[in-house]
């Protein structure tokens, strides 16, 4: 069973989300390439490892007293129709139809938060555009209640997950609204953020 994700509801930031994912991916590739290059140079110089700086026994060893960064939050792929209001998602790269959504703890950086849901008022499949229109109207109406300011005055944006025709015809008719900060992750809930 799958649902359809609308990359953006009102503002045209889908290009930013896709570009952000590409930059992130290419950044990881560059780091990996640099590590591989350094390993190759060390091997070419006749050693299996990079030589370390000599230390004398008289030098005191300094302990690292910097605070440890928290371990990354665990992410769990959850069936698309099992998400619920209050769930935080790492869904920036999701487009089109999905059957699972990556859910994470809201106290960790995340891409979006499910802030409202409803069952479609339609009893027969209304078509993709009508489903999108229903989701857009509902999520816009719930936005101010959740965030604390009208959508037009907010720094945040919203999008939604809607059922596909197949899901709808098998009685999975829930619409999920998600709020997010364009171009960046947030930590904690955006409930009452008033911005």
Secondary structure, 3 states (H helix, E strand, C coil): CCEEEECCCCCCCHHHHHHHHHHHHHHHHHHHHHHHHHHHHHHHCCCCCCCCCCCCCCCCCCCCCCCCCCCCCCEEEEEHHHCCCCCEECCCCCCEEECEEEEECCCCCECEEEEEEEECCCCCCCCHHHHHHHHHHHHHHHHHHHHCCCHHHCCCEEEEEEECHHHHHCCCCEEEEEEEECCECECCCCCCCCC
